[in-house]
Each structure stands twice: as structure tokens, then as C-alpha cells.
Amino acid sequence: MGGDQKEYGPVSSEKVREWITQGRANGQTMVSFERGPWKPLATFPEFADVLRSAVPPPLAQATYVGTTVKTSSLSISGLVCSILGICCFPLAIAGIICSIMGLTEINKNPQGYSTPRAIPIIGIIAGILFAIWGIASAIFFFTNGQWEEIMRRIPR
């Protein structure tokens, strides 16, 4: 039974040994011998030697064993708010705050998050740029005679 929950086989014991050597199967891989019950490969003594000599998974994979890896929703929200900040200045500020909080949570537990650090960093940069854009636009709007024109059009 593969990691994709599909059955592969029947195959020879040599093919199973080859899969173990390639890292496609390990002691926890569920197998059925001659249509018997599904059991972990490690329970079959004929594969003990090849399982002992099998190369362990890379460190990056081993680090995540037994832990739940999640997405940093603060980082993603911060990036989205920062980008939307081009249209609405307060969203840029919210994006900066969420991105900083997301970066902090990723830095505290890097193995616990699948979100790369680049996401909140881009959110912070975009938020700052769009906040500056919003401030500059507001200054231009209010100092270019537009404010007086709007005030004249409001009925009193």
C-alpha cells in the first residue's frame, strides 16, 4: 500500500527490497502477503536486513515527524491586507501589523509552519510602500484644492 493509499502489486520480494533501498517503502509501509491481512513491513522478518541498512529520510523530513505543520494565517492575511492597502490606506497598516505578528510566530517555531519567512517580509515591505502611497495621495488630494471643492458641493 503506497503513501497515496493505492495498492501496488503483487510484486516480488526483490521488488520490495528495491523499493526499501529507494526510500519508497519503510518499516511502516503496510503490506499484504499472499492476500493475508495488511501489516507493517517491519513485521516480516525476511525484510529486517534491508530495513536496517536502509538510508533514513533526509533531516528536513525527519524534523516534521510527529508534529503538525500548519500555515501561518497571520502571514497570509498580512500579505493580502498589505496588497489591498493600495486601495485603502488602513488595510496597509493592518497588513504591516499582521505580517509582523506572522513573522514573529514563524521565527519562534520555524519547524511548525510551512509558510516561508518571505511571505510576511513581503507583506511588511508592501504594507510600508502602500502606506506611504496612501499618505502621499492624501496629502496631494487635500493640498491640491480638492478638499475645498468637495466642501463646496456638500449641501448645508
N, C-alpha and C positions, 0 to 999 in steps of 0.2 A: 504494500500500500504506500503510494507516494505521498509527499507532503501536500500535494494537490488533491488528496483523497481519491485518487484514481488507482485502480488495480493494474499492476504491471506483471505480466507473466501468463502462464507459467514460464519460469526460466530455470536454467541450470544453477547448481551451487557455485560454479565458476563465475557465472554472470553476477551473482550476488556478491561474491568476493571482489569482483571488479568494481561494482557499484560502491562497496565499502571503501576501497582504495581511492576511488574518485571523489569520495565525500558525498555521494548521492544517497547513501544509506548509513545508518549507525545503529548502535545498540537499542535505541528506542523505536526504530522502524518496525512497524507491525507487519508480520509475515504469516502466511498460512502454508503449512507443509502437507502436501497431498490432500488438499481440501479439508484439513483439520481446522481447529479453532485458530483465530488470529492471536498471535503472541509476539512480544518484543523479540527482535532478532537476537538480543543478548541471551535469551533463554535456550538457544540452540548451541550445544557445546561444539559442534563442528565448525562454528564461525568464531570461536573465542580467540584463536591465534591471530586472525586477521583484524578483529576488532581491537585487540590490544596494540597492534602495530599501526593502526590507522592514525593518520595525521589529525590532530584536534582542529576544530574550526578556528578561523582567524580570531584574534583578540577582540576585534570590533564586534563580532557576533557573540563571543563568549561573555562580553560585558553585559549584554542585554538579557541573558538567560535568567529567567525567574523574575524579571522586572517588567513593568508595564511602561512602554514608551508612548508618550502622548504628544499631541500638537500643542504648541503654545498659543492658545486662543488670544491672549493679550497681545502677542506679537503680530498676529494676523490682523486683529482688529485695529491695532495701532497703524499698521501699514495702510489698510483700507481708509481709515479716517484721515490719515495724512494726505493721501492722494485726493480724497474728496475735499480736502481743505482748499484746493484751488478754487472751488465754487463757494465755499462757506468757511470763512476765517476761523470760527470757533472749532470746527472739525479738525483743523490743522493743529490747534492747541491740544485737543483731546487725543489726537494721533500721537503727538510727541509724548504725552503722559503715558498712554498705553504702551507705546513702544519701549519707553524706558523701563516700565514695570515688567514687560515681557523679556527684555534683555537681562534684567536682574534675575528673573526666575530661571532663565536658561543658564546663566553663569553660575547660579547656586547648585544646579543639578543638571550638568550637560548630558549625562547618560539617560536622563529621564525624559528628554524631549527630542523629537525627531526634527523639529523646526531649526533650520540653520540660524546662526547668530546674524547672518547677513540680513535676514528679514526685518528684525527690529532696528538694526542700524540704518537700513534704507528708509524705514518708517520715520526715524528721528530726523534724518537728513531732509527727506521730502517734507516733513512737517515744518521744519525750520524754514525751508525755502518758500513754502506756500504761505506760512505765517508772515514772512517778510513781504511777499507778494500782496497779501491781503492788507497789511498795514500801509504799504506804498500806494495801493489802489485807493484806500480810504482817504489818505492824505491828498492824493491827486483830485479825487472826487469832491471832497469838501473844500479844498482851497482853489478850485478852478471855477468858482461861481455856480456850480451845480446845486449846492445846498440852498442858496438864495432862490434859485429858480423853483425848486421843489416847494419851498416855504410859500412862495407867491401863489402857487397853484392850489394850495390847501384852502378850502373854503373856511371862513371864520364866522 
